[in-house]
Amino acid sequence: MRRYPNLKTIAFIGNYLPRKCGIATFTKDLLNAVSTEAPQLECWALAMNDIAQGYHYPNEVRFELNAKRFTDYTLAAEYLNVNNVDIVCLQHEFGIYGGEYGSYILTLLKNLRMPIITTLHTLLPYPNPKQKEIIKTIVKISDRIVVMSKKAEIFLKENYNVSKEKIHLVHHGIPDFSFIDPNFFKDQFGVEGKKVLMTFGLISPSKGIEIMIEALPDIIKKFPDVIYIVLGATHPNLKREQGESYRHFLQIKARELGVEDHIIFHNRFVDLKELCEFLGAADIYITPYLNKEQIVSGTLAYALGAGKAIISTPYWYAEEILADGKGIIVPFKDSKSIANQICFLLKNEVESHNMRKNAYMFGRNMIWKEVAREYLNTFDNVKENRLLHPKTVFQKKYLRFTPFEMPYPKFEHLFRLTDDVGIFQHANYIIPDRFHGYCTDDNARALVAVLIAQNLSFEEEFLKNFGYRYLSFLLYAFNEENNRFRNFMGYDRTWVEEMGSEDCHGRAIWALGVTVALSEKREASDIVLDIFEKAVSKLLDFNSPRALAFGLVGIHAYLERFSGDIKIKRFREEIANKLFSFYSKNASDDWPWIEDIIAYDNGKIPHALIMSGQWLQRGDMIEAGTRSLDWLIQIQTNKKEQFSPIGNNGWYPKNGEKARFDQQPIEAQSVLEACVEAYKSTQDKKWIVNARRCLEWFLGRNDMNLSLYDYKTGGCYDGITPTGINRNQGAESTLACLLSFLNMYSLDNITEINLGLKISENVND
């Protein structure tokens, strides 16, 4: 047994069994293999949860975190540092970490003090700028990058400019299979005397199983004793979204082709022992995947290591790993070629046996024992190098202010304000005011807040049901006779108007667009499509800048899902041009604003201009948005560098006096969201500084030095008056505060860009 004097503790980060996915299996197998090869080392795991309740993990999992909850990543880094871990081994794939393209993991990595070895399970040859920046950052932070194919190594060098010295090729690990006759295990599965074809792994449409099914009739004509086993459960993400629709599609296709008696669907995630037995029983293994862009395949590696005769489509990993007589490559979506090659192998046992032998002998380099040794040597070398060349940890210091701690969003007051109809407009202190009933404006805000919260994996179960209530309210508010939204509804559930304001209409479109983009249930988003286009078309007749702005933000969210909707894209361009024309006609050097008065919800206008300019590639529109936002912030910042929003007791008319009170939460929220959008567009961190000031306004850094946020209830007071705070906690103010928290909480890499803002779950902080 080799000693590793530089190592004591190794922590593995990734998904982990019993979560059902390939990364979970790989992380557990790698940890076990390293522990077996070097039992003197302490090895444990940090597991990523994709569901709020987590999983019943084995003892080696020491820490679990909610993948979509940003604060967990900072806590995980602190936990690793405190426990004096020698090496962190990260399993990276875009889909398993929170944030845009999994960017939350960068926060964890940047806060670690020990060396990091990252295994890249996915590597895109043509990433978008955000994806490329994430990989480049991971590479920069990591001491070594492990890849599992030569193709991945080439991509890193050519597309990401990674030096050869930093890359280490280690094959995907596999069990130590025995090279046995397939007939040995067939009786266990009731297929003795049959020729067994197999595909295994989590089932999803990208696996192309329907192509293999289409090949079966031609195969069965020549070999009527063929059985095709499809082994594996439906991918959990697919099952959550679509249930077993893909599996049912495959079963129907098999019945239509008359081959259902020749297919066994084994709908289960099997353990390693059973998997080895299934693979042992297979004569030929098939991966009929549909897409070329797959850099590694654990299932193919297992089949190769088990010494199977393999037929595969030419995705990258298959082309590389099956070269030199270890398998047969067939074209994508070509059932005839698959049938011909399977018949060839079944007819020619000598060729099939030689292929099996070539595969098995190559696979001896891939067994977990050998892979563990490669990882351990890398761990030891990297640790030794760090001891010889320690990295300096720089702590940034900001002396201009003491940072506030951002409260962890609470939804208690939102729950209190909501009944089975929707959210009440007003409250007497914290008691819902039924006298004034409901409005579309607030239900739209509430729907957006709930959807963002769910997208960030906040665990309050009632949020899902409340989202449906708010959406139901909006759908009921839409008047089919005039294609306009009503706004005000009495407590008796009767509308007090047939048509609401233009602003109300714009806010409703905003909420419906976000529903299409973020709703976890397709049924919830699809019902929106029936009225979305009708509602958007009415914007062309509007003259309210805020209505146009809210509509544009909603259209943008909608197009995040349906980017190919030409009609909605044309609407966006026409509405954006109309909003920009209002600005161009009214703005001047000393009054760069769209109207002759600064009123309410002002930030939404530059927000929409910046967003639209970004997506329409209109530099003049972006410049107008950033210029007006910059000015809006200047006139709403006091001498103490605090946000001081225009008061609604007179507003701020051009050439007039600026009202100081009553200051409204909705203004702080709208300016904050505009600053976040400006940062996304320009990457200028001054916008995050300003967004933080807006957030701090809620927390007491304001003209009265009083907190509007109620730490106990999660509610927000209705504003700042000359005599103090309006103690009522209505829907608009509470939702403005919640949306502000959620927007800041969802920012990528918040610990770096917010210049000192912290997030706390302790309401007493």
QUIGI-V65588 format. One line per field, one symbol per residue. ss: DSSP state (h for helix, s for strand, l for the rest). burial: # if it has 24 or more other C-alpha atoms within 12 Angstrom, else .. A space follows every 50 residues. Layout:
ss = ???
burial = ???
This chain:
ss = llllllllsssssslllllllhhhhhhhhhhhhhhhhllllssssssssl llllllllllsssssslllhhhhhhhhhhhhhllllsssssslhhhlllh hhlhhhhhhhllllssssssllllllllhhhhhhhhhhhhhllssssllh hhhhhhhhhhlllhhhsssllllsllllllllhhhhhhhlllllssssss llslhhhlhhhhhhhhhhhhhhlllssssssllslhhhhhhhllhhhhhh hhhhhhlllhhhsssslllllhhhhhhhhhhllssssllllllllllhhh hhhhhlllsssssllhhhhhhllllllsssllllhhhhhhhhhhhhhlhh hhhhhhhhhhhhhhhhshhhhhhhhhhhhhhhhhhhhhllllllllllll llllsssllllhhhhhhsllllssssssllssssssssshhhhhhhhhhh hhhhhllllllhhhhhhhhhhhhhhhhssllllssllsslllllslllll lhhhhhhhhhhhhhhhhhlllhhhhhhhhhhhhhhhhhhhhlllhhhhhh hhhhhhhhhhhllllhhhhhhhhhhhhhhhhhhhhhllllllllllssll llhhhhhhhhhhhhhhllhhhhhhhhhhhhhhhhllslllllslllslll lssllllsllllslhhhhhhhhhhhhhhhhhhlllhhhhhhhhhhhhhll llllllllsllllllsllsssllsssllllhhhhhhhhhhhhhhhllllh hhhllllssslllll
burial = ...#.##############################.##..########## #.....#..##################.###...################ #########################.....##.################# #######..#.#...###############.##.##..#.#..####### ####################..#..###########.........##..# #.##....##.#####..##....################.######### ######################..###########.#######.##.... .##.#############################..#.............. ...########.#######.#######.######.############### ########....################....#########...#...## #####################..##..##.##########.#.####### #########........##.##########.###......#####.#### ################....#############.###....#######.. ##.....########################.....############## ####.######.#########...########################## #########......
